[in-house]
Amino acid sequence: MATGKKAKNMGKTIKGKAKEATGKAVGNESLEAKGRAEQIAGDAKQTAQKAKDTLKH
């Protein structure tokens, strides 16, 4: 996987976790849901990139 893309996707996942935790802490369900969605998007992109890398090798 390209290092830049890996870092970007991992950053998105971490950012989502932070948003979710903040949402839980302050009782903001919307922020919590956005955080979960960001985590899912980051994880999906990582999985897709790994699959693409597997097919190349």
Rosetta silent file (secondary structure, phi, psi, omega in degrees, C-alpha in Angstrom):
SEQUENCE: MATGKKAKNMGKTIKGKAKEATGKAVGNESLEAKGRAEQIAGDAKQTAQKAKDTLKH
SCORE:     score description
SCORE:     0.000 S_00000001
   1 L     0.000  140.619  177.543    0.000    0.000    0.000 S_00000001
   2 L   -62.547  133.148 -175.232    1.260    3.444   -0.757 S_00000001
   3 H   -59.667  -40.743 -179.816    2.549    4.953    2.455 S_00000001
   4 H   -62.865  -43.690  179.865    0.759    8.261    1.878 S_00000001
   5 H   -68.308  -38.683  179.354   -2.601    6.609    1.295 S_00000001
   6 H   -62.027  -45.301 -179.985   -2.117    4.310    4.277 S_00000001
   7 H   -64.537  -40.753 -179.777   -1.383    7.263    6.544 S_00000001
   8 H   -64.074  -44.843  179.734   -4.348    9.208    5.192 S_00000001
   9 H   -67.747  -39.246  177.973   -6.750    6.310    5.729 S_00000001
  10 H   -65.949  -39.340  177.520   -5.360    5.587    9.188 S_00000001
  11 H   -61.487  -39.566  178.893   -5.701    9.257   10.049 S_00000001
  12 H   -65.004  -40.390  178.649   -9.330    9.191    8.999 S_00000001
  13 H   -64.532  -45.271 -179.885   -9.957    6.175   11.219 S_00000001
  14 H   -65.197  -41.441  178.172   -8.230    7.803   14.197 S_00000001
  15 H   -61.408  -40.043  178.140  -10.076   11.076   13.619 S_00000001
  16 H   -64.268  -40.957  178.391  -13.349    9.132   13.588 S_00000001
  17 H   -62.981  -40.047  179.577  -12.489    7.430   16.877 S_00000001
  18 H   -65.415  -43.061  178.523  -11.736   10.799   18.442 S_00000001
  19 H   -62.402  -43.277 -179.372  -15.035   12.250   17.203 S_00000001
  20 H   -62.425  -45.737  179.894  -16.956    9.250   18.506 S_00000001
  21 H   -62.686  -41.676  178.342  -15.295    9.486   21.927 S_00000001
  22 H   -63.952  -43.195  178.409  -15.957   13.224   22.116 S_00000001
  23 H   -60.162  -41.867  178.231  -19.583   12.672   21.119 S_00000001
  24 H   -65.366  -41.988 -176.286  -20.013   10.070   23.853 S_00000001
  25 H   -64.181  -38.852 -177.407  -18.338   12.296   26.441 S_00000001
  26 H   -98.651   -1.371  178.556  -20.561   15.294   25.771 S_00000001
  27 L    76.649   26.642 -179.529  -23.708   13.328   24.942 S_00000001
  28 L   -98.974   99.964 -176.372  -23.803   14.468   21.308 S_00000001
  29 H   -66.185  -32.994  179.438  -25.279   11.560   19.328 S_00000001
  30 H   -64.516  -46.545  179.042  -24.768   13.314   15.993 S_00000001
  31 H   -64.571  -38.318  178.042  -21.038   13.757   16.570 S_00000001
  32 H   -62.029  -44.285 -179.819  -20.806   10.168   17.777 S_00000001
  33 H   -66.691  -40.281  177.752  -22.504    8.915   14.591 S_00000001
  34 H   -62.732  -38.696  177.998  -20.253   11.040   12.377 S_00000001
  35 H   -63.444  -43.834  177.516  -17.245    9.581   14.141 S_00000001
  36 H   -62.624  -41.919 -179.817  -18.427    6.032   13.552 S_00000001
  37 H   -62.961  -40.545  178.406  -19.084    6.829    9.889 S_00000001
  38 H   -64.742  -39.283  177.635  -15.585    8.262    9.483 S_00000001
  39 H   -62.177  -45.055 -179.111  -14.075    5.148   11.050 S_00000001
  40 H   -62.795  -42.700  179.370  -16.021    2.914    8.693 S_00000001
  41 H   -63.134  -44.526  178.935  -14.952    4.980    5.678 S_00000001
  42 H   -63.373  -42.735  178.999  -11.298    4.857    6.713 S_00000001
  43 H   -64.984  -40.839 -179.825  -11.414    1.122    7.356 S_00000001
  44 H   -64.268  -41.827  179.426  -13.150    0.476    4.028 S_00000001
  45 H   -66.583  -37.757  177.288  -10.546    2.452    2.114 S_00000001
  46 H   -63.540  -43.639 -179.732   -7.739    0.593    3.884 S_00000001
  47 H   -63.164  -44.115  179.450   -9.331   -2.734    3.010 S_00000001
  48 H   -62.839  -42.288 -179.949   -9.807   -1.728   -0.624 S_00000001
  49 H   -65.698  -39.863  178.063   -6.203   -0.551   -0.888 S_00000001
  50 H   -63.905  -40.438  178.409   -4.925   -3.796    0.666 S_00000001
  51 H   -63.806  -41.360  179.197   -6.979   -5.818   -1.815 S_00000001
  52 H   -63.465  -42.017  178.526   -5.606   -3.783   -4.675 S_00000001
  53 H   -64.339  -37.689 -179.398   -2.060   -4.335   -3.420 S_00000001
  54 H   -64.361  -39.764 -179.588   -2.679   -8.073   -3.103 S_00000001
  55 H   -70.248  -26.324  179.136   -3.787   -8.286   -6.726 S_00000001
  56 H   -73.190  -29.063 -174.327   -0.669   -6.446   -7.890 S_00000001
  57 L   -96.957    0.000    0.000    1.697   -8.950   -6.257 S_00000001
